[in-house]
Amino acid sequence: MIKTESIKLIEELFMPCAFCVVKERHKNIDDIEALPLVWKLLWSACAIYDKAIENGKTEPQATNEAFNLFLTKSCKS
């Protein structure tokens, strides 16, 4: 999978989750202000996903590892 495909996949799967995490951590932020933070999370999740794939993980395993980023960010609030 090339980088553009993996970021599209991560965006499709986790964009709503990323907004929830950002809104949870920044209570008074609007969607426009949140967008750069959301994309930062999505790019981080994509890097985790790509690294997992490079290390021989299956796509579901890599997706799970990427999702764990949102869980840890959400739990730290």
N, CA, C and O atoms as a CHARMM CRD file, in Angstrom:
* protein
*
  308
    1    1 MET  N      0.86000  -1.17600   0.00000 PROA 1      0.00000
    2    1 MET  CA     0.00000   0.00000   0.00000 PROA 1      0.00000
    3    1 MET  C      0.90500   1.23700   0.00000 PROA 1      0.00000
    4    1 MET  O      1.84700   1.33400   0.78700 PROA 1      0.00000
    5    2 ILE  N      0.60500   2.16400  -0.88300 PROA 2      0.00000
    6    2 ILE  CA     1.39900   3.38700  -0.92300 PROA 2      0.00000
    7    2 ILE  C      0.86100   4.39600   0.08600 PROA 2      0.00000
    8    2 ILE  O     -0.26300   4.26000   0.56800 PROA 2      0.00000
    9    3 LYS  N      1.66200   5.40100   0.40200 PROA 3      0.00000
   10    3 LYS  CA     1.34100   6.36600   1.45600 PROA 3      0.00000
   11    3 LYS  C     -0.01600   7.04200   1.24100 PROA 3      0.00000
   12    3 LYS  O     -0.77500   7.20900   2.19500 PROA 3      0.00000
   13    4 THR  N     -0.33100   7.43000   0.00600 PROA 4      0.00000
   14    4 THR  CA    -1.62200   8.08800  -0.21500 PROA 4      0.00000
   15    4 THR  C     -2.78400   7.13600   0.05600 PROA 4      0.00000
   16    4 THR  O     -3.83600   7.56000   0.53500 PROA 4      0.00000
   17    5 GLU  N     -2.59900   5.86800  -0.24500 PROA 5      0.00000
   18    5 GLU  CA    -3.65800   4.89500   0.04700 PROA 5      0.00000
   19    5 GLU  C     -3.81900   4.69800   1.54700 PROA 5      0.00000
   20    5 GLU  O     -4.94200   4.58600   2.04000 PROA 5      0.00000
   21    6 SER  N     -2.71000   4.65300   2.27500 PROA 6      0.00000
   22    6 SER  CA    -2.81700   4.42000   3.70700 PROA 6      0.00000
   23    6 SER  C     -3.41300   5.62500   4.43300 PROA 6      0.00000
   24    6 SER  O     -4.19000   5.44500   5.37100 PROA 6      0.00000
   25    7 ILE  N     -3.07000   6.85200   4.02400 PROA 7      0.00000
   26    7 ILE  CA    -3.66500   8.01300   4.69900 PROA 7      0.00000
   27    7 ILE  C     -5.14900   8.10700   4.36700 PROA 7      0.00000
   28    7 ILE  O     -5.94200   8.51100   5.21700 PROA 7      0.00000
   29    8 LYS  N     -5.53600   7.74500   3.15400 PROA 8      0.00000
   30    8 LYS  CA    -6.96400   7.73400   2.81200 PROA 8      0.00000
   31    8 LYS  C     -7.71800   6.71200   3.66100 PROA 8      0.00000
   32    8 LYS  O     -8.82300   6.98100   4.13000 PROA 8      0.00000
   33    9 LEU  N     -7.11900   5.55100   3.85300 PROA 9      0.00000
   34    9 LEU  CA    -7.73300   4.53000   4.69100 PROA 9      0.00000
   35    9 LEU  C     -7.87200   5.00900   6.13000 PROA 9      0.00000
   36    9 LEU  O     -8.93500   4.86800   6.73500 PROA 9      0.00000
   37   10 ILE  N     -6.80600   5.57100   6.67400 PROA 10     0.00000
   38   10 ILE  CA    -6.83000   6.07000   8.05000 PROA 10     0.00000
   39   10 ILE  C     -7.84800   7.19700   8.18200 PROA 10     0.00000
   40   10 ILE  O     -8.58800   7.25200   9.16500 PROA 10     0.00000
   41   11 GLU  N     -7.89000   8.08800   7.20900 PROA 11     0.00000
   42   11 GLU  CA    -8.87100   9.17700   7.24100 PROA 11     0.00000
   43   11 GLU  C    -10.29000   8.62400   7.24900 PROA 11     0.00000
   44   11 GLU  O    -11.12700   9.04700   8.04600 PROA 11     0.00000
   45   12 GLU  N    -10.55000   7.68600   6.36400 PROA 12     0.00000
   46   12 GLU  CA   -11.88500   7.09400   6.26300 PROA 12     0.00000
   47   12 GLU  C    -12.29500   6.39500   7.55700 PROA 12     0.00000
   48   12 GLU  O    -13.43900   6.51000   7.99800 PROA 12     0.00000
   49   13 LEU  N    -11.36800   5.68000   8.15100 PROA 13     0.00000
   50   13 LEU  CA   -11.67900   4.91600   9.35600 PROA 13     0.00000
   51   13 LEU  C    -11.75000   5.77100  10.61800 PROA 13     0.00000
   52   13 LEU  O    -12.59400   5.53200  11.48200 PROA 13     0.00000
   53   14 PHE  N    -10.87600   6.75700  10.73000 PROA 14     0.00000
   54   14 PHE  CA   -10.67000   7.40700  12.01900 PROA 14     0.00000
   55   14 PHE  C    -10.95600   8.90600  12.09300 PROA 14     0.00000
   56   14 PHE  O    -10.77100   9.50200  13.15400 PROA 14     0.00000
   57   15 MET  N    -11.39500   9.53000  11.01300 PROA 15     0.00000
   58   15 MET  CA   -11.66600  10.97000  11.07200 PROA 15     0.00000
   59   15 MET  C    -12.67400  11.30900  12.17800 PROA 15     0.00000
   60   15 MET  O    -12.40800  12.21800  12.96400 PROA 15     0.00000
   61   16 PRO  N    -13.80100  10.63000  12.27300 PROA 16     0.00000
   62   16 PRO  CA   -14.73600  10.97400  13.35900 PROA 16     0.00000
   63   16 PRO  C    -14.12000  10.76400  14.74500 PROA 16     0.00000
   64   16 PRO  O    -14.33900  11.56200  15.65600 PROA 16     0.00000
   65   17 CYS  N    -13.36800   9.70900  14.89000 PROA 17     0.00000
   66   17 CYS  CA   -12.71300   9.42000  16.17100 PROA 17     0.00000
   67   17 CYS  C    -11.70000  10.51200  16.51100 PROA 17     0.00000
   68   17 CYS  O    -11.60400  10.93800  17.66200 PROA 17     0.00000
   69   18 ALA  N    -10.95500  10.95600  15.52200 PROA 18     0.00000
   70   18 ALA  CA    -9.96100  12.00100  15.75000 PROA 18     0.00000
   71   18 ALA  C    -10.63300  13.29600  16.19800 PROA 18     0.00000
   72   18 ALA  O    -10.13600  13.97200  17.09900 PROA 18     0.00000
   73   19 PHE  N    -11.76000  13.64600  15.57300 PROA 19     0.00000
   74   19 PHE  CA   -12.49400  14.83700  16.00100 PROA 19     0.00000
   75   19 PHE  C    -12.97200  14.68700  17.43900 PROA 19     0.00000
   76   19 PHE  O    -12.90200  15.63900  18.21600 PROA 19     0.00000
   77   20 CYS  N    -13.45400  13.51100  17.79900 PROA 20     0.00000
   78   20 CYS  CA   -13.91500  13.28000  19.17800 PROA 20     0.00000
   79   20 CYS  C    -12.78300  13.48100  20.17800 PROA 20     0.00000
   80   20 CYS  O    -12.97200  14.10600  21.22200 PROA 20     0.00000
   81   21 VAL  N    -11.61600  12.95400  19.85700 PROA 21     0.00000
   82   21 VAL  CA   -10.46500  13.09100  20.75300 PROA 21     0.00000
   83   21 VAL  C    -10.08200  14.56400  20.90700 PROA 21     0.00000
   84   21 VAL  O     -9.86700  15.04200  22.02100 PROA 21     0.00000
   85   22 VAL  N     -9.99900  15.27100  19.79700 PROA 22     0.00000
   86   22 VAL  CA    -9.61600  16.68900  19.85300 PROA 22     0.00000
   87   22 VAL  C    -10.66000  17.49200  20.61300 PROA 22     0.00000
   88   22 VAL  O    -10.30900  18.32900  21.44600 PROA 22     0.00000
   89   23 LYS  N    -11.92200  17.25300  20.34200 PROA 23     0.00000
   90   23 LYS  CA   -12.98800  17.98600  21.03100 PROA 23     0.00000
   91   23 LYS  C    -13.02400  17.64700  22.52200 PROA 23     0.00000
   92   23 LYS  O    -13.37200  18.49300  23.34600 PROA 23     0.00000
   93   24 GLU  N    -12.66900  16.42000  22.86100 PROA 24     0.00000
   94   24 GLU  CA   -12.61500  16.00400  24.26500 PROA 24     0.00000
   95   24 GLU  C    -11.49200  16.73500  25.00800 PROA 24     0.00000
   96   24 GLU  O    -11.64800  17.12700  26.16500 PROA 24     0.00000
   97   25 ARG  N    -10.37600  16.90700  24.33100 PROA 25     0.00000
   98   25 ARG  CA    -9.21500  17.53600  24.97000 PROA 25     0.00000
   99   25 ARG  C     -9.27700  19.06200  24.92300 PROA 25     0.00000
  100   25 ARG  O     -8.66000  19.72600  25.75600 PROA 25     0.00000
  101   26 HSD  N     -9.99800  19.61700  23.97900 PROA 26     0.00000
  102   26 HSD  CA   -10.11800  21.07400  23.81200 PROA 26     0.00000
  103   26 HSD  C    -11.60900  21.40500  23.75600 PROA 26     0.00000
  104   26 HSD  O    -12.19800  21.46900  22.67700 PROA 26     0.00000
  105   27 LYS  N    -12.18900  21.60700  24.88600 PROA 27     0.00000
  106   27 LYS  CA   -13.65000  21.71300  25.02200 PROA 27     0.00000
  107   27 LYS  C    -14.28800  22.81300  24.18000 PROA 27     0.00000
  108   27 LYS  O    -15.38500  22.61100  23.65900 PROA 27     0.00000
  109   28 ASN  N    -13.65400  23.95000  24.02900 PROA 28     0.00000
  110   28 ASN  CA   -14.28500  25.08500  23.34500 PROA 28     0.00000
  111   28 ASN  C    -13.78000  25.29800  21.92500 PROA 28     0.00000
  112   28 ASN  O    -13.91600  26.39700  21.38800 PROA 28     0.00000
  113   29 ILE  N    -13.21500  24.30100  21.32000 PROA 29     0.00000
  114   29 ILE  CA   -12.65700  24.43400  19.97500 PROA 29     0.00000
  115   29 ILE  C    -13.74400  24.15700  18.93700 PROA 29     0.00000
  116   29 ILE  O    -14.54700  23.23800  19.09200 PROA 29     0.00000
  117   30 ASP  N    -13.75600  24.96900  17.87300 PROA 30     0.00000
  118   30 ASP  CA   -14.71600  24.68400  16.80100 PROA 30     0.00000
  119   30 ASP  C    -14.06300  23.77000  15.75800 PROA 30     0.00000
  120   30 ASP  O    -12.86500  23.49700  15.82400 PROA 30     0.00000
  121   31 ASP  N    -14.85500  23.30800  14.80900 PROA 31     0.00000
  122   31 ASP  CA   -14.36500  22.33200  13.82800 PROA 31     0.00000
  123   31 ASP  C    -13.20700  22.86200  12.99100 PROA 31     0.00000
  124   31 ASP  O    -12.27500  22.12000  12.68300 PROA 31     0.00000
  125   32 ILE  N    -13.25900  24.12400  12.62400 PROA 32     0.00000
  126   32 ILE  CA   -12.18900  24.71100  11.80300 PROA 32     0.00000
  127   32 ILE  C    -10.88100  24.75400  12.59000 PROA 32     0.00000
  128   32 ILE  O     -9.82400  24.40600  12.06400 PROA 32     0.00000
  129   33 GLU  N    -10.95300  25.17700  13.83900 PROA 33     0.00000
  130   33 GLU  CA    -9.74800  25.22000  14.68000 PROA 33     0.00000
  131   33 GLU  C     -9.24300  23.81600  14.98200 PROA 33     0.00000
  132   33 GLU  O     -8.04000  23.61100  15.14600 PROA 33     0.00000
  133   34 ALA  N    -10.14200  22.86000  15.05500 PROA 34     0.00000
  134   34 ALA  CA    -9.77100  21.48400  15.39400 PROA 34     0.00000
  135   34 ALA  C     -9.09200  20.75900  14.23900 PROA 34     0.00000
  136   34 ALA  O     -8.30900  19.83500  14.46000 PROA 34     0.00000
  137   35 LEU  N     -9.38100  21.16500  13.02700 PROA 35     0.00000
  138   35 LEU  CA    -8.90500  20.42500  11.85900 PROA 35     0.00000
  139   35 LEU  C     -7.39200  20.18400  11.82300 PROA 35     0.00000
  140   35 LEU  O     -6.98700  19.05700  11.54000 PROA 35     0.00000
  141   36 PRO  N     -6.53200  21.17800  12.09200 PROA 36     0.00000
  142   36 PRO  CA    -5.09000  20.88700  12.08400 PROA 36     0.00000
  143   36 PRO  C     -4.69500  19.83800  13.14100 PROA 36     0.00000
  144   36 PRO  O     -3.81600  19.01100  12.90100 PROA 36     0.00000
  145   37 LEU  N     -5.34100  19.88000  14.28900 PROA 37     0.00000
  146   37 LEU  CA    -5.04800  18.89100  15.33500 PROA 37     0.00000
  147   37 LEU  C     -5.54700  17.50900  14.93300 PROA 37     0.00000
  148   37 LEU  O     -4.90500  16.49700  15.21400 PROA 37     0.00000
  149   38 VAL  N     -6.68900  17.48100  14.28000 PROA 38     0.00000
  150   38 VAL  CA    -7.23600  16.21100  13.78800 PROA 38     0.00000
  151   38 VAL  C     -6.27900  15.60000  12.77800 PROA 38     0.00000
  152   38 VAL  O     -5.97800  14.40800  12.84300 PROA 38     0.00000
  153   39 TRP  N     -5.80100  16.41200  11.84700 PROA 39     0.00000
  154   39 TRP  CA    -4.87800  15.89400  10.83200 PROA 39     0.00000
  155   39 TRP  C     -3.55200  15.44800  11.44900 PROA 39     0.00000
  156   39 TRP  O     -2.94000  14.48800  10.98000 PROA 39     0.00000
  157   40 LYS  N     -3.11800  16.13000  12.47900 PROA 40     0.00000
  158   40 LYS  CA    -1.89800  15.69700  13.16700 PROA 40     0.00000
  159   40 LYS  C     -2.09500  14.28900  13.73400 PROA 40     0.00000
  160   40 LYS  O     -1.21200  13.44000  13.61300 PROA 40     0.00000
  161   41 LEU  N     -3.23900  14.04900  14.34500 PROA 41     0.00000
  162   41 LEU  CA    -3.54500  12.70900  14.87000 PROA 41     0.00000
  163   41 LEU  C     -3.64000  11.68300  13.74200 PROA 41     0.00000
  164   41 LEU  O     -3.11700  10.57400  13.85700 PROA 41     0.00000
  165   42 LEU  N     -4.30800  12.06000  12.65600 PROA 42     0.00000
  166   42 LEU  CA    -4.45500  11.12600  11.53700 PROA 42     0.00000
  167   42 LEU  C     -3.10600  10.76400  10.92400 PROA 42     0.00000
  168   42 LEU  O     -2.87000   9.60200  10.59300 PROA 42     0.00000
  169   43 TRP  N     -2.21600  11.74900  10.77100 PROA 43     0.00000
  170   43 TRP  CA    -0.88400  11.46100  10.22500 PROA 43     0.00000
  171   43 TRP  C     -0.08800  10.57000  11.18500 PROA 43     0.00000
  172   43 TRP  O      0.65300   9.69200  10.74500 PROA 43     0.00000
  173   44 SER  N     -0.24000  10.79200  12.48100 PROA 44     0.00000
  174   44 SER  CA     0.43400   9.93600  13.46200 PROA 44     0.00000
  175   44 SER  C     -0.09000   8.50500  13.37400 PROA 44     0.00000
  176   44 SER  O      0.67800   7.54500  13.42100 PROA 44     0.00000
  177   45 ALA  N     -1.40500   8.38000  13.24700 PROA 45     0.00000
  178   45 ALA  CA    -2.00800   7.05200  13.11300 PROA 45     0.00000
  179   45 ALA  C     -1.54900   6.37900  11.82100 PROA 45     0.00000
  180   45 ALA  O     -1.31700   5.17100  11.79300 PROA 45     0.00000
  181   46 CYS  N     -1.42200   7.15500  10.77000 PROA 46     0.00000
  182   46 CYS  CA    -0.95100   6.61800   9.49200 PROA 46     0.00000
  183   46 CYS  C      0.47900   6.11100   9.61300 PROA 46     0.00000
  184   46 CYS  O      0.81400   5.05600   9.07300 PROA 46     0.00000
  185   47 ALA  N      1.31700   6.85100  10.31300 PROA 47     0.00000
  186   47 ALA  CA     2.71200   6.42800  10.50900 PROA 47     0.00000
  187   47 ALA  C      2.76600   5.11600  11.29000 PROA 47     0.00000
  188   47 ALA  O      3.57000   4.23800  10.97700 PROA 47     0.00000
  189   48 ILE  N      1.91300   4.98500  12.30100 PROA 48     0.00000
  190   48 ILE  CA     1.84700   3.74100  13.08100 PROA 48     0.00000
  191   48 ILE  C      1.38600   2.59700  12.18500 PROA 48     0.00000
  192   48 ILE  O      1.95000   1.50300  12.22100 PROA 48     0.00000
  193   49 TYR  N      0.36500   2.85700  11.38700 PROA 49     0.00000
  194   49 TYR  CA    -0.16300   1.85000  10.46500 PROA 49     0.00000
  195   49 TYR  C      0.91100   1.40600   9.47500 PROA 49     0.00000
  196   49 TYR  O      1.13900   0.21000   9.29700 PROA 49     0.00000
  197   50 ASP  N      1.56800   2.36900   8.83300 PROA 50     0.00000
  198   50 ASP  CA     2.60300   2.05000   7.84400 PROA 50     0.00000
  199   50 ASP  C      3.74700   1.25400   8.46100 PROA 50     0.00000
  200   50 ASP  O      4.24200   0.30300   7.85800 PROA 50     0.00000
  201   51 LYS  N      4.16300   1.64000   9.65600 PROA 51     0.00000
  202   51 LYS  CA     5.25400   0.93600  10.33900 PROA 51     0.00000
  203   51 LYS  C      4.83900  -0.50800  10.64900 PROA 51     0.00000
  204   51 LYS  O      5.63600  -1.43300  10.49100 PROA 51     0.00000
  205   52 ALA  N      3.61400  -0.69200  11.08100 PROA 52     0.00000
  206   52 ALA  CA     3.12400  -2.04300  11.37700 PROA 52     0.00000
  207   52 ALA  C      3.10200  -2.90800  10.11500 PROA 52     0.00000
  208   52 ALA  O      3.48400  -4.07700  10.15100 PROA 52     0.00000
  209   53 ILE  N      2.65900  -2.33300   9.01500 PROA 53     0.00000
  210   53 ILE  CA     2.65300  -3.06000   7.73400 PROA 53     0.00000
  211   53 ILE  C      4.08600  -3.41800   7.33200 PROA 53     0.00000
  212   53 ILE  O      4.35400  -4.54200   6.90700 PROA 53     0.00000
  213   54 GLU  N      5.00200  -2.45900   7.46800 PROA 54     0.00000
  214   54 GLU  CA     6.41300  -2.71300   7.14000 PROA 54     0.00000
  215   54 GLU  C      6.98100  -3.84500   7.98900 PROA 54     0.00000
  216   54 GLU  O      7.83900  -4.60000   7.53100 PROA 54     0.00000
  217   55 ASN  N      6.50300  -3.95900   9.22100 PROA 55     0.00000
  218   55 ASN  CA     6.98700  -4.99100  10.13400 PROA 55     0.00000
  219   55 ASN  C      6.26400  -6.32800   9.95000 PROA 55     0.00000
  220   55 ASN  O      6.42600  -7.23800  10.76300 PROA 55     0.00000
  221   56 GLY  N      5.46800  -6.44900   8.88600 PROA 56     0.00000
  222   56 GLY  CA     4.84600  -7.72200   8.55400 PROA 56     0.00000
  223   56 GLY  C      3.49400  -7.98900   9.19100 PROA 56     0.00000
  224   56 GLY  O      2.98400  -9.10600   9.11500 PROA 56     0.00000
  225   57 LYS  N      2.90600  -6.97200   9.82000 PROA 57     0.00000
  226   57 LYS  CA     1.57600  -7.14800  10.40100 PROA 57     0.00000
  227   57 LYS  C      0.52800  -7.16900   9.29000 PROA 57     0.00000
  228   57 LYS  O      0.73800  -6.60500   8.21600 PROA 57     0.00000
  229   58 THR  N     -0.59300  -7.81800   9.55800 PROA 58     0.00000
  230   58 THR  CA    -1.69900  -7.80800   8.60700 PROA 58     0.00000
  231   58 THR  C     -2.38900  -6.44400   8.66000 PROA 58     0.00000
  232   58 THR  O     -2.16900  -5.66400   9.58600 PROA 58     0.00000
  233   59 GLU  N     -3.21900  -6.16800   7.66300 PROA 59     0.00000
  234   59 GLU  CA    -3.93700  -4.88900   7.66500 PROA 59     0.00000
  235   59 GLU  C     -4.82200  -4.73600   8.90600 PROA 59     0.00000
  236   59 GLU  O     -4.82500  -3.66100   9.50600 PROA 59     0.00000
  237   60 PRO  N     -5.57700  -5.77000   9.31800 PROA 60     0.00000
  238   60 PRO  CA    -6.36300  -5.61100  10.54500 PROA 60     0.00000
  239   60 PRO  C     -5.50000  -5.35700  11.78900 PROA 60     0.00000
  240   60 PRO  O     -5.88200  -4.56800  12.65300 PROA 60     0.00000
  241   61 GLN  N     -4.36000  -6.01000  11.88300 PROA 61     0.00000
  242   61 GLN  CA    -3.46000  -5.78300  13.01700 PROA 61     0.00000
  243   61 GLN  C     -2.90700  -4.35900  12.98400 PROA 61     0.00000
  244   61 GLN  O     -2.82900  -3.69700  14.01800 PROA 61     0.00000
  245   62 ALA  N     -2.53000  -3.89800  11.81600 PROA 62     0.00000
  246   62 ALA  CA    -2.00100  -2.54300  11.66800 PROA 62     0.00000
  247   62 ALA  C     -3.08100  -1.50700  11.98700 PROA 62     0.00000
  248   62 ALA  O     -2.80500  -0.49200  12.62700 PROA 62     0.00000
  249   63 THR  N     -4.29800  -1.76600  11.54200 PROA 63     0.00000
  250   63 THR  CA    -5.41200  -0.86700  11.84100 PROA 63     0.00000
  251   63 THR  C     -5.65900  -0.80400  13.33800 PROA 63     0.00000
  252   63 THR  O     -5.90900   0.27200  13.88100 PROA 63     0.00000
  253   64 ASN  N     -5.59300  -1.93100  13.99900 PROA 64     0.00000
  254   64 ASN  CA    -5.77300  -1.97900  15.45100 PROA 64     0.00000
  255   64 ASN  C     -4.68600  -1.17100  16.16800 PROA 64     0.00000
  256   64 ASN  O     -4.97300  -0.44300  17.11900 PROA 64     0.00000
  257   65 GLU  N     -3.45000  -1.30300  15.71100 PROA 65     0.00000
  258   65 GLU  CA    -2.36200  -0.52900  16.31400 PROA 65     0.00000
  259   65 GLU  C     -2.59100   0.97300  16.12300 PROA 65     0.00000
  260   65 GLU  O     -2.34800   1.76400  17.03500 PROA 65     0.00000
  261   66 ALA  N     -3.05300   1.35700  14.94900 PROA 66     0.00000
  262   66 ALA  CA    -3.34200   2.77200  14.69000 PROA 66     0.00000
  263   66 ALA  C     -4.48000   3.25300  15.58600 PROA 66     0.00000
  264   66 ALA  O     -4.42500   4.36400  16.11300 PROA 66     0.00000
  265   67 PHE  N     -5.50000   2.43700  15.76000 PROA 67     0.00000
  266   67 PHE  CA    -6.63700   2.81800  16.60200 PROA 67     0.00000
  267   67 PHE  C     -6.21500   3.02100  18.05400 PROA 67     0.00000
  268   67 PHE  O     -6.78700   3.85500  18.75700 PROA 67     0.00000
  269   68 ASN  N     -5.22200   2.26700  18.50200 PROA 68     0.00000
  270   68 ASN  CA    -4.74500   2.41100  19.88100 PROA 68     0.00000
  271   68 ASN  C     -4.25100   3.82300  20.17500 PROA 68     0.00000
  272   68 ASN  O     -4.30400   4.26700  21.32200 PROA 68     0.00000
  273   69 LEU  N     -3.77400   4.53100  19.16100 PROA 69     0.00000
  274   69 LEU  CA    -3.35400   5.92300  19.34800 PROA 69     0.00000
  275   69 LEU  C     -4.52300   6.77000  19.84900 PROA 69     0.00000
  276   69 LEU  O     -4.36000   7.58800  20.75400 PROA 69     0.00000
  277   70 PHE  N     -5.68200   6.57300  19.26600 PROA 70     0.00000
  278   70 PHE  CA    -6.84600   7.35200  19.65800 PROA 70     0.00000
  279   70 PHE  C     -7.31000   6.97700  21.06400 PROA 70     0.00000
  280   70 PHE  O     -7.77700   7.83100  21.81700 PROA 70     0.00000
  281   71 LEU  N     -7.18100   5.71700  21.41000 PROA 71     0.00000
  282   71 LEU  CA    -7.54400   5.29000  22.75300 PROA 71     0.00000
  283   71 LEU  C     -6.64100   5.92800  23.79000 PROA 71     0.00000
  284   71 LEU  O     -7.12100   6.42200  24.81000 PROA 71     0.00000
  285   72 THR  N     -5.34000   5.92500  23.54300 PROA 72     0.00000
  286   72 THR  CA    -4.42500   6.50800  24.51200 PROA 72     0.00000
  287   72 THR  C     -4.58600   8.01700  24.59700 PROA 72     0.00000
  288   72 THR  O     -4.51400   8.58100  25.68900 PROA 72     0.00000
  289   73 LYS  N     -4.80000   8.67700  23.48000 PROA 73     0.00000
  290   73 LYS  CA    -5.01100  10.12900  23.49900 PROA 73     0.00000
  291   73 LYS  C     -6.30000  10.47100  24.23400 PROA 73     0.00000
  292   73 LYS  O     -6.35400  11.45500  24.97200 PROA 73     0.00000
  293   74 SER  N     -7.32100   9.67400  24.03600 PROA 74     0.00000
  294   74 SER  CA    -8.59600   9.91300  24.69300 PROA 74     0.00000
  295   74 SER  C     -8.51000   9.66800  26.19500 PROA 74     0.00000
  296   74 SER  O     -9.10700  10.40500  26.97900 PROA 74     0.00000
  297   75 CYS  N     -7.78100   8.65400  26.59400 PROA 75     0.00000
  298   75 CYS  CA    -7.66900   8.30000  28.01100 PROA 75     0.00000
  299   75 CYS  C     -6.81400   9.28900  28.79500 PROA 75     0.00000
  300   75 CYS  O     -6.92000   9.35400  30.02000 PROA 75     0.00000
  301   76 LYS  N     -5.96800  10.05900  28.11300 PROA 76     0.00000
  302   76 LYS  CA    -5.06900  10.99000  28.81100 PROA 76     0.00000
  303   76 LYS  C     -5.73800  12.31000  29.14800 PROA 76     0.00000
  304   76 LYS  O     -5.11900  13.15900  29.79100 PROA 76     0.00000
  305   77 SER  N     -6.96200  12.50700  28.74300 PROA 77     0.00000
  306   77 SER  CA    -7.59100  13.81400  28.97800 PROA 77     0.00000
  307   77 SER  C     -7.98900  14.04100  30.40800 PROA 77     0.00000
  308   77 SER  O     -8.52700  15.09800  30.73900 PROA 77     0.00000
